[in-house]
Amino acid sequence: MTTPRLLSRTLLAATLAVTAAVSFAKDITILNVSYDPTRELYQDINAAFPKYWKARTGDNVTINASHGGSGKQARSVIDGLDADVVTTGSEALVVARQRSYDLILTDVRMPDVDGLMLSQTLRHDPATKRVPILVFSVVEQADAALRAGAWAFLPKPIDLSALAEKIKTVFEQRSQGETPTVLVCDDDEALCQLVVHVLSNLGHRVFEAHTWAEAARILGERSVDIMLLDVGLPDGDGVEHFRAWRDRHPSNDTITLVLSGRGDTVDKVRALKSGVDDYLVKPLDALELAARVDSAFRRREREMAASPTTRLPGGLAIEREVSLRLQQGDPFLLCYLDLDNLKAFNDVYGYAKTDAVIRQTGDILREVVGRFGGARDFIGHIAGDDFVCIFSPENGEMLCRQIIKSFDKIVPLYYDPLDRKRGYIEADDRYGQRRQFPVMTLSVAAVAIASGARVSYASLSLQAAEIKKAAKAVVGSAFLVSDNGAPPEQRQLV
């Protein structure tokens, strides 16, 4: 059996070598590399963890500790394990892409790229996207870590029992593969057991909640594909809870099916108007439940077909949203985003990595709008490297700046270190001539639409296209904005 490899990159890190079947009787090896002058945490692990694991599983643990300086990469072969330890996020990306690992451990606090950004990049990169990530932090950041793509989170100082349990859970999850995740929220335990039985047999991972508070916690901790939500919950009306939650998370694409003992038309209409995808009347029939869930998944796939890469609303949804804003007569900022030099990147690094960059850009939009935006802010993906955002005039420029800032920090990490350091790659242009293409940047062309403006979606698209040409002529990332019909104005990016 091949011994697995693990990668840990952190200023306060332990590297664990675990077999793929860690939940079974297999020995594990831990390489502890500490950059903490006190090393108290890791001394505790060295002394206590082998005894704990032996008592818990009957298996042996071998720990070898080594200490290095910041910025150095240490390599050691222990009991047939080739383990790597690095101390920066950029180093981690290089090593993770070159080698095959079964687990990546990362601290949030890093000297260059923080562990959350690193987790997001690793999740999208074709070379690392299937590797489980376990994140550590002194600060409670479980929600942010799981949204970034981590499989699990542990607070520091590390509890030995929790560490062992997290490792076991991560490998159990990985053995299940990429299965749809379902959340059932109902205070009827018998009904929850029915849902778990039916959907688990269909290959879904099912989580239970008996109050909205529990459901909201799970939604914050992990990505949920479909939610079955009872109307009558102990802590309030499920539909109203859903409505408020959706207003706070407008870009969330969780499919939601309401469960209710009432089949009146009024109740169904109220729920459907809140934005849920379907309405099921109790008592549930197992065959109907399975069919409704399957139908909801297929319907969502058709709806998202215009943008399967990012799962953001596509061209038709963007046009509907712009037309609705124009009909309502409220002012807004229409932003077109385009990635510069993506074709050259594709020619050098290939389609899979280019696809990862596009998905990463979609996640940047979600993250920025989720953190700094409002309930009515809209993000969409036309196709390829073209994105559209609709923001309020008050915070639109701020959001664009935040998007560019995140893009310029994260996307260069998709380049090899040499290309990133020199700032360009070499590729053939459209005329077949070899030339240098700078590292990708982001051009944002914005049109400010005044209250009551009488314009069409088509005319705004043409105007934005002209502004985008001007933005792409600027060296580096650029944000250009124009009042409807006025020449574009470049805003300084700082």
N, C-alpha and C positions, 0 to 999 in steps of 0.2 A: 504493500500500500504506500502510495506517495505521501511523504510528510508535507503538510500544507505550510505556506508562508504567510506571515502577517507583517504589516507595516505600521509602525507607530511613529508619528512625527509631532513632537511637542516639547516645550521647554520643561514640562513636568510630566514625563510619559513613561509608561511601561509597555513593552512589546510582548504580546502573548502569542505563542504558537499553539494552535488548537487543531485537532483533527476535525474533518468535516462532520463526523458523528460524535461531537463532544458530549452529547447527552448519553452516550453509551460508554462502555468500559474501555476507554482509550487513555493512554498517558498524554499529558500535555507538557510543553516546555515554555517557560516564561523567560524572556530576555528583558532585564530591567536596566534601562539607561536613564540616569538621573542627571538633570542639569540644575537641580535645586541644591544650593549650598548646604541646607540643613539635612536634606534627604530623609527626613523623619517619616514621611508618608511611605517611601519606598523601602525603608528599613522595616517598617511594619509589614509590608507585603512579603518581603523576603523571609521574615521570621515566621509569619503566621499563615500565609496562604497555602504553603505545601501541606501543613498539618491539617488545615481546614479541608482542603480538597481530598486528601487521603481519607479523612474521617467520613466525608460526604459520599465519595464514590468508590473508595478502595483503590484508586489509581495513584500512581506516583507523579510527582512534579519535580522537575529540575530547574533551578533558578541560577543563572549566572549574571552577576551585576558588573557593569562597566560604566565608566564615567568619561565624558568627553567635553570638548569646548563647543560653544555656540557656533553654528554654521558648519560644523564638520559632520561628515557622514560616516557612521561606524558600521562595520560588517563583522559578523561573527558566525562561525559554524558550530552549533551545539547539538549533540546527539543526532546528527544528520540533518539538522534544520539550518537552512541558510536564512538568517534574519537580518533585515535592514532597519536602521534607525536614522532618521534625518530630523533636522531641527527647524526647517522652514517649510511653508506651504509650497513654494515653487520647487524646492527639492523633492518634496513628496510627490508632486505631479510627474516629475521626470522618472522617479523610481517606480511609481505605481504603473506607469504606462509601459515600462520596460519588462516588468516581471509579473508573474501570476501569483496573486495573494488570495487567501480565504477570508481575511478580515482586516480592516483598517481601523486603527484607533487614532483619534485626534482630539487634542485639547482645543477649546474655542479660542483661547488667547494665544496668538502666534505673532512673531515679530514682523511678518510681511502681510500674508493673506490670512484672515482669521478662519477658524475651523468651519464656520458656517458657510462662508463663500467657497472654501475648499470642498466641503461636502456636496455643495450644489454642482460644482464643476465635475467632481468625480462621478456624480450620478448621471451626468449627461455624456461624458466622454465615452466613446465606444469601447475603449480599452479597459475601462474601470467600472462601467455602469452596473455590472452584475455583482460587484464586490460589496458585502455588507460593511456598513460604517457604524462605529460606536463612538459617540462623542462624550467628552468629559468637560466639566466646567465648575468653577467655584460658584458662579452665579447660576441660579435656576433658569435655564434656557431650553427646557425640554421641548416646548412648543416650537420655538424657532429652529431647533436642531432637526426635529422630525419633518418640519415643512421643507427644510433645506435638503432632505434626502437621507438623513441618518436613519438607521434601523432601530437604534436604541440610544438612550441618554442616561448618564450617571453623574450625580453631583459629586464634587470633591469636598472633603476627604472621602476616599473610596471605601465603602463598606465591603468586606470580603464576600459575605453572603450574597449581597446584591450584585457584585461583579460576576461571581460564578453563575448566578441565575440569569443575568443578562446575556452572557456568552451562550448558555444553553438555549435561551429563547431565540437568539439571533440565528443560530444554526438550525433550529426547528423551523423557523420561518423560511429560511432559505431552502430547506428541503421540500417545502410546499410549492416552490416556484412562484411565478407572478400570477397570483389568483386575484379575482375581484374581491374587494373588501365591502362587507355589508354591516351596517349598524341598525339594530332593531331597538327602538325605544318604546317600551310599553310596561305598565305596572302589573300586567297579567303574566306571571311567570310561566304558566302553562302555554300561553300563546308564544312567548319567547322561545320556549323549548321546541315548539312545533317549527318555528322559523329556522332555528339553528339546525334542526334535523333535516328539514327539506333542502335548505340552501347549502348546507355543508356537503350533502350528498351530491349536489351539483358542482362541487369544487370551489365554493366560495368560502372565504374566511369571515366568520360572523362574530360581531361583538355585541354584547347586551348592555342596555342601560334601562333603568326603571324610573328615572326622573329626567326632566330636561337638563338639569344641572349636570348630571352624569353624561348625557349625550353631548352637551356643549364642550365638556372637558375632552371627550374622545375626539370630537371634530377638530379641536385645537391641537391635539397631540399627533394625529395621523391623517393621512389622505384616505377619505371614505368615498367609494364609488357610488354606493346607493344607500339611502336611509329609509327605513320603514318607521313611521312616526305616528304614535297614538294621539288622538285629539284630547282625550280626557286624562291628563297626567296629574299626579299628586301636587306638583308645583305649578300648575296653570294650564291654560289652553295651548295644546301643541301647535295649532295653526298660527296663533299669535306669536308664540315663541319663534316659530320658523320665519314668520314675516320679519320680525325684528332682527333675527340673525342674518337673513339674506340681505337686508338693508345695510348691515355692517360689513358683509362679505360679498359684494356684488359680483366679483369675478370667480367665486367658488362654483364649480360645476358638478357638485354632488346631486345625483338624481334622488328625488324625494317622493315617496309614496305614502299617503296618509291612510291610517287605519282608524275605522270608526264603527261603532255599533249602530249609528244612525245613517240611513240611506236616503233621507229626504233630499230633494233637488236643491233646496236652499243651502243645506250644509255642504253638498258637493260643490256648488258654485262658489261658495265662500272660500273653500279650501283651494280650488283650482285658480281662483283669482289672486290668491296670495302668492302663486308662483310654483306650487307643487306640480309634479308631473303626472300623478295618477291618484285615484281614490279607491280604496278597497273597503268593502263592508264586512264586518264580522258577523258570524263566525267565519274564519278563513277556511277555504278548501285548499288542501295541499297542492292539487294539480293546478288550480287557478293561480295560487301564489307563485308557483314556479313559472307559469306562463306569463304572468304580469311582469315579473322581474326580468325575464328574458326579453320580453317585448320592449320594456323600458330601455334596456341596454342597446338593443338593435336600433330603436328610434333615436337615441342619443348619438350613436355612431353615424347615422345618416345625417343628423343635424350638423355634426362636427366634420362631415366629410370635406368641406371646403378648406379646412385647416387641420388635417390629421396630425401634423407635426407638433403643434403647440397646444391643440385643443382649445384655442381661443375662438370667439365668434368670427365667422368668415365674411366673405364679400357681401352676401345678401343681408346678413345681420347688421353689418356696418352701414350699408345704404339705408336700411330701415331706421336705424338709430339717428343718423344725420337728418333724414327727412322728418322724423318725429320732432327733433329739436327745432328745426326750421318752422314746423307747423305750430309748435308751442310758442315761438317768438322770443324765447329767452336767449341772452347772449352766451356764446361758448367759444372755446378755442379748439379748432380742428387741426390736429397734428399728424403729419405723415413722417414716418421714421424709416430710414433706409440705411443698410449696412454698406459701408465703403470698402471696396477691394475684396468682396466675398468671392467673386469668381476666381481670382488669382489664388486665394486660399484653397478653394475647392480643387483647383488644378494641381496644387502641391500636396495637400493633405488628404484629399479624397472626399467622397460623398458622405461617408458615415460621420466624419468629424465636422463637416460643414453642417450636416443635419443637427448635430449636437449644439453647435453655435446658435443655430436658429431657435432650438428649444430653450437654450440658455437665455436668449434675448427675451423670449416670451415670459420666462420666469422672472427676469429682472423687472419687466413691466408689472407683473403681478405683485412682486415684493414691494416695489416702490409705491404703487397705487394703494396696496393694502396698508402700508405703514403711514403714508402721508396724504393719501387722497380722501375724497368724500364719497358719499353713497351714490352720487350720480355720475361719477367718473367712469368712463368706458374705455376698454382696450380691445383691439381686434387685430386679426392677422389676415391680410388680403391674400397673400401667397408669397412663396419664396422668402426674400429678405425685406418685404414691404409690410409695415405695421401701421395701424391707425389708432390714435388716442383722441378721445373727446374729453376735455377738461373745462372746468369753470374758469372764467377770465381771472379770478382772484388768485388761484393757486396753480394755473397752468404752466407758467414759466418756471416756477419752483420745481414742479414735478418733472419737467423736461430736463432741468439741470441735474436733478437727482438721478434720473435715468441715465444720462450721459456719464455722470460721475461713476455710477456702478458699472456701466458698460466698459468704460476705459480702464477700470481696475480689474475686472474679471476676464473679459474676452481675450486680452493678450496672453493669458495663461494657457490658451489652446495652442499657442505656437511652441515649437521647440526652444530651449533656452538660447541657443546661438542666434536664431532668427529674431527672438524677442529682444536680445541684447543689442543687435545691430539695427533693429527697427524696421526691417523689410525682408521680403522674400523675392526670389527671382522666378519669373514665369513668362510665358508668351502672351502678348497682348492680342487683341482681336485681329490684328494684321499679321500675326505670326512673328512679330519682332520680340526678341528677348529683352526684358527690362525689369527694373526694380519696382515692387509694389509695397507701400508702407503697411505696417500692422493695421488691422481693421479699426476703423473709427465709425462714429454714428452721426449721420446727418438728419437733423430734425427741421422740417419745414412746417410752419404753423400759420394758419389763417384765423384772424380774430373776427368773428361774426357778431355784429352789433344786434341789439334788441330789435326785433321786428324786421330784420333784413329780408328783402324779397329776392332771394337767389335760389338756385337749384343745386342739387347734389352734384350734377355733372359739371356745372360751371365752377364749383368749389374744387372739384378734383383737378380740373385743368389749371386753375390758379395755383393749387398746391404743387402740381408737377413743375410749374415754372420756378416756384420758390425752391423746390428741391434741387433743381439744376444749379441754382446759385449756391445753395448750401454745400453741394458736393464739390464745388470749385474751391471751397475754403480748405486750407490745409488743416488736418486734424478734425476732431468732432466739432460740429457747428450747430447752433440754434438760430434760425432765421424766422422772423415773424412779420406778418403783413396784415394791416387792417384791410378788410375786403376791398380790393381794387387798388390799393396803394402799393408803392414799391416796397420790397421786403427790407427789413431792418435787421442787421446782424447784432445780436446781443453778445457782449463779451462773456466768455465762459471762464470762471475762476474756480 
